[in-house]
Amino acid sequence: MVTPLQLRLARIAIGWSAADLAAASKVSESTIRRFETGNGEMYENNMERLRAVLERKGIIFLGSGDTTDGGPGIRLKKKS
């Protein structure tokens, strides 16, 4: 599961506003902002759309076992 902080970091890493992500994913900007600030949940189908869009833009979501300190995070794919 993508955390609110991961979603925000991923969006910022590719230089997108919440409005940009909303337009690309068809998930409302208010839903994205509520989730990122911890003031709301995200439906699974919406999270799948957000994740798919961000992964196409080069984001890799790291789970709790994928980082040296054990916390979830993100990274960008290496450009070929």
Buried (B, 14 or more C-beta within 10 A) or exposed (E): EBBBBBBBBBBEBBEBEBEBBBEBBEBEBEBBBBBBEEEEEBEEEBBBBBBEBBEEBBBBBEBEEEEEEEBBBBBEEEEE
